[in-house]
Amino acid sequence: MNALLEAQGLHLRFGAVRALDDVALSIWPGEVVAIVGESGSGKSSLLRVLAGMQRADAGQVLYRDAAGATHSILDASDAALRRLMRSDWGFVHQNARDALRMEVSAGGNVGERLMAAGNRHYGNIREVAAHWLERVEMDPARIDETPKNFSGGMQQRLQIARTLVTSPRLVFMDEPTGGLDVSVQAKLLDLIRGLVADLGLAVLLVTHDIAAARLLAHRIMVMRHGQVVEEGLTDRVLDDPRHPYTQLLVSSVLAA
C-alpha cells in the first residue's frame, strides 16, 4: 500500500437505506480529494467511516503512518483512533461549535490540541497559538477572547487553527464553508487553499458546493444513493462530465 489512506468494498446500511454500496477510495500525500453529491448521497457517511467515527458493515480502510506502518481503521480500538486524531489526523466540522469549547479562550482552544499532543510548556503553547491565529488571519490580540464572541467565519478560522496546529498528515473536512455568507465563504476557501498548499496536507473534503470542489480539489468523486457514480481529475469531471447525474449537478450550478 503506497496511498496514505485506502478503502475498499465499503458497505453501510441504516435500515433499508444503503448509505454506502461497495465504495472504494484512495488518497495520496499532499492530495485534495472532494466528495460531492446531494443531501443523502452518502458522502458524509463515507467521511465518518474513513475517519473512524462510524463502523462500516463490510469493507476495509487502511491508513499508512509516517513510519510506513499500516493501520486497519475499521478494526482499530477507540484509544488508537483517538491517538490518530491527536497526531496524524484532523477533522474540520461544518459547525465550528462542534469542535470548539465555547467558554475557553481562543488561545486555550488551540493550546488544548497542543497539550494533547504532549506539549506542556505554557509560554511555548501561547506563542504557537498566537502564531496560528495570525496564520488563519485572526487578530492575535484576541487570543484571550472566547469563541462565543466571534462571528461564524471567525469561529471556523479558529477551528482550522486548532486542527492544523499539530501538523496533521490528513485532514477530513465536512462542508467547511456551509452555513456562511457567500463573501465569508470565498475568503475562507482562499485561506484553506493557501494553507493546504503551504503545508502539503492531504485533505478529504465533503461538499455540495461544486465551486469549492473546483477551487480546492485535485480529484473529485461524485456520489449518489451510496455509490460513486463518477470520479477523476477535477477539471475533467467538471468540464466533461460523463454520468447523467454529474451532468445534472454541473448544469444546475451553471444555471444558478
C-alpha positions as CSV (number, residue, x, y, z in Angstrom):
1,M,0.0,0.0,0.0
2,N,1.5,3.3,-1.1
3,A,-1.5,5.5,-0.7
4,L,-1.9,7.5,2.6
5,L,-5.5,6.2,3.0
6,E,-7.1,3.4,1.0
7,A,-10.6,2.0,1.3
8,Q,-12.2,-1.0,-0.5
9,G,-15.6,-2.6,-0.6
10,L,-17.3,-0.3,2.0
11,H,-20.9,-1.1,2.7
12,L,-23.2,0.6,5.3
13,R,-26.9,0.3,5.8
14,F,-29.3,2.3,8.0
15,G,-32.3,0.1,8.0
16,A,-33.4,-0.2,4.4
17,V,-31.3,2.7,3.3
18,R,-27.9,1.9,1.6
19,A,-25.6,4.7,2.8
20,L,-22.6,3.1,1.2
21,D,-22.7,0.5,-1.5
22,D,-19.3,-1.0,-2.4
23,V,-17.4,2.2,-2.2
24,A,-13.6,2.4,-2.8
25,L,-11.4,5.4,-2.4
26,S,-7.7,6.3,-2.1
27,I,-5.8,9.5,-1.2
28,W,-2.2,10.2,-1.6
29,P,0.1,12.5,0.4
30,G,-0.5,16.2,-0.5
31,E,-3.6,15.4,-2.4
32,V,-7.1,17.0,-2.0
33,V,-10.0,14.7,-2.9
34,A,-13.5,16.2,-2.9
35,I,-16.6,14.0,-2.4
36,V,-19.6,15.7,-3.8
37,G,-23.3,14.9,-4.1
38,E,-26.7,16.0,-3.0
39,S,-28.0,15.5,0.5
40,G,-28.5,11.8,1.3
41,S,-25.9,10.7,-1.3
42,G,-23.7,9.0,1.3
43,K,-20.8,11.5,1.2
44,S,-20.9,12.4,4.9
45,S,-21.4,8.7,5.9
46,L,-18.3,7.9,3.8
47,L,-16.3,10.6,5.6
48,R,-17.3,9.4,9.0
49,V,-16.4,5.8,8.1
50,L,-13.0,6.8,6.8
51,A,-12.3,8.9,9.9
52,G,-13.2,6.0,12.2
53,M,-16.3,7.8,13.6
54,Q,-18.7,5.2,12.1
55,R,-18.2,1.5,11.7
56,A,-19.0,0.1,8.2
57,D,-20.9,-3.1,7.9
58,A,-18.2,-4.5,5.5
59,G,-15.0,-3.5,3.7
60,Q,-11.7,-2.2,4.9
61,V,-10.0,1.2,5.5
62,L,-6.2,1.2,5.7
63,Y,-4.0,4.1,6.8
64,R,-0.2,4.3,6.3
65,D,1.5,6.3,9.0
66,A,4.7,8.4,8.7
67,A,6.8,5.3,9.6
68,G,5.2,3.3,6.9
69,A,3.2,1.1,9.2
70,T,-0.4,0.2,8.0
71,H,-3.4,0.5,10.3
72,S,-6.8,-1.1,9.8
73,I,-9.2,1.7,10.8
74,L,-12.3,-0.4,11.0
75,D,-10.5,-2.8,13.4
76,A,-8.8,-0.1,15.5
77,S,-9.7,0.5,19.1
78,D,-11.2,3.8,20.3
79,A,-7.9,4.6,22.0
80,A,-6.0,4.0,18.8
81,L,-8.3,6.2,16.8
82,R,-8.0,9.0,19.5
83,R,-4.3,8.8,19.1
84,L,-4.5,9.2,15.3
85,M,-6.9,12.1,15.7
86,R,-4.5,13.8,18.1
87,S,-1.4,13.3,15.9
88,D,-1.8,12.3,12.3
89,W,-5.3,13.4,11.6
90,G,-7.5,16.4,11.9
91,F,-11.2,17.0,11.4
92,V,-12.9,20.3,10.4
93,H,-16.6,20.2,11.1
94,Q,-19.3,22.2,9.3
95,N,-20.3,23.8,12.6
96,A,-17.3,25.1,14.4
97,R,-19.1,24.8,17.7
98,D,-18.9,21.0,17.4
99,A,-15.1,21.3,17.7
100,L,-14.6,24.3,19.9
101,R,-15.0,24.8,23.6
102,M,-17.1,28.0,23.6
103,E,-16.2,29.0,27.2
104,V,-12.5,28.6,26.7
105,S,-10.3,31.3,25.2
106,A,-9.2,31.2,21.5
107,G,-5.7,30.5,22.6
108,G,-6.9,27.9,25.0
109,N,-8.7,26.1,22.2
110,V,-5.6,25.9,20.1
111,G,-3.4,25.1,23.1
112,E,-5.6,22.2,24.1
113,R,-4.7,20.3,21.0
114,L,-1.0,21.1,21.5
115,M,-1.2,19.8,25.1
116,A,-3.0,16.6,23.9
117,A,0.0,16.1,21.6
118,G,2.4,16.3,24.5
119,N,3.4,20.0,24.7
120,R,3.5,21.2,28.3
121,H,5.4,24.5,28.1
122,Y,2.8,27.3,28.7
123,G,4.9,30.0,27.1
124,N,5.6,28.0,24.0
125,I,1.9,27.0,23.8
126,R,0.7,30.6,23.9
127,E,3.3,31.7,21.4
128,V,2.4,28.9,18.9
129,A,-1.4,29.7,19.4
130,A,-0.8,33.4,18.7
131,H,1.2,32.4,15.6
132,W,-1.7,30.2,14.3
133,L,-4.3,32.9,14.9
134,E,-2.2,35.1,12.6
135,R,-1.9,32.2,10.2
136,V,-5.6,31.9,9.8
137,E,-5.9,35.7,9.5
138,M,-7.3,36.4,13.0
139,D,-6.0,39.2,15.2
140,P,-3.7,37.6,17.8
141,A,-4.7,40.3,20.2
142,R,-8.0,38.4,20.6
143,I,-6.2,35.3,21.9
144,D,-7.9,35.6,25.3
145,E,-11.4,36.1,24.0
146,T,-13.8,33.2,23.9
147,P,-15.2,31.9,20.6
148,K,-18.8,32.9,21.6
149,N,-17.7,36.5,20.9
150,F,-16.6,35.6,17.3
151,S,-18.6,35.6,14.1
152,G,-19.3,32.2,12.4
153,G,-16.5,32.8,9.9
154,M,-14.0,33.6,12.7
155,Q,-15.1,30.6,14.6
156,Q,-14.4,28.5,11.6
157,R,-11.0,30.0,11.2
158,L,-10.3,29.2,14.9
159,Q,-11.3,25.6,14.3
160,I,-8.9,25.4,11.4
161,A,-6.1,26.8,13.5
162,R,-6.9,24.3,16.3
163,T,-6.9,21.4,13.7
164,L,-3.7,22.3,11.9
165,V,-1.6,23.4,14.9
166,T,-0.2,19.8,15.4
167,S,0.7,19.4,11.7
168,P,-1.6,16.5,10.8
169,R,-0.8,14.5,7.7
170,L,-4.5,14.0,6.8
171,V,-7.4,16.4,7.4
172,F,-11.1,15.5,7.0
173,M,-13.3,18.5,6.1
174,D,-17.1,18.2,6.3
175,E,-18.7,21.2,4.5
176,P,-16.2,23.6,6.0
177,T,-17.9,26.7,4.4
178,G,-21.5,25.5,4.8
179,G,-23.9,28.0,6.5
180,L,-21.6,31.0,6.0
181,D,-22.3,34.1,3.9
182,V,-21.1,33.9,0.3
183,S,-18.4,36.6,0.9
184,V,-17.2,34.8,4.0
185,Q,-17.2,31.5,2.1
186,A,-14.9,32.9,-0.6
187,K,-12.4,34.3,1.9
188,L,-12.4,31.1,3.9
189,L,-11.9,28.9,0.8
190,D,-8.9,31.1,-0.3
191,L,-7.4,30.7,3.2
192,I,-7.9,26.9,3.1
193,R,-6.4,26.6,-0.3
194,G,-3.3,28.6,0.8
195,L,-2.8,26.5,3.9
196,V,-3.2,23.2,2.1
197,A,-0.6,24.2,-0.5
198,D,1.8,25.6,2.1
199,L,1.6,22.7,4.5
200,G,1.4,19.9,1.8
201,L,-1.7,18.5,3.5
202,A,-3.8,15.6,2.3
203,V,-7.4,16.5,2.5
204,L,-10.7,14.6,2.1
205,L,-13.3,17.3,1.5
206,V,-17.1,16.6,1.6
207,T,-19.1,19.4,0.0
208,H,-22.2,20.0,-2.0
209,D,-20.5,23.2,-3.4
210,I,-19.1,22.4,-6.9
211,A,-17.2,25.7,-7.0
212,A,-15.5,24.8,-3.7
213,A,-14.5,21.4,-5.1
214,R,-13.1,23.0,-8.3
215,L,-11.1,25.5,-6.3
216,L,-9.6,23.1,-3.8
217,A,-9.5,19.6,-5.1
218,H,-7.1,17.7,-7.4
219,R,-9.6,14.8,-7.8
220,I,-13.3,14.6,-7.3
221,M,-15.7,11.7,-6.5
222,V,-19.4,12.1,-7.3
223,M,-21.8,10.1,-5.1
224,R,-25.4,9.2,-5.5
225,H,-27.5,6.7,-3.4
226,G,-24.4,5.4,-1.6
227,Q,-22.5,4.7,-4.8
228,V,-19.6,6.5,-6.5
229,V,-21.0,7.2,-10.0
230,E,-18.0,9.2,-11.4
231,E,-14.5,10.1,-10.3
232,G,-11.4,11.6,-11.9
233,L,-9.3,14.7,-12.1
234,T,-11.5,17.7,-11.0
235,D,-11.2,19.6,-14.3
236,R,-12.0,16.6,-16.3
237,V,-15.1,15.6,-14.3
238,L,-16.5,19.1,-14.1
239,D,-15.7,20.2,-17.7
240,D,-16.6,16.9,-19.3
241,P,-19.0,15.0,-17.0
242,R,-19.8,11.5,-18.3
243,H,-22.5,10.3,-15.9
244,P,-26.0,11.8,-16.3
245,Y,-26.1,12.7,-12.6
246,T,-22.8,14.6,-12.7
247,Q,-24.1,16.4,-15.8
248,L,-27.1,17.4,-13.8
249,L,-25.1,18.7,-10.9
250,V,-22.8,20.7,-13.1
251,S,-25.6,22.1,-15.2
252,S,-27.5,23.2,-12.1
253,V,-24.5,25.2,-11.0
254,L,-24.2,26.8,-14.4
255,A,-27.9,27.7,-14.5
256,A,-27.8,29.3,-11.0
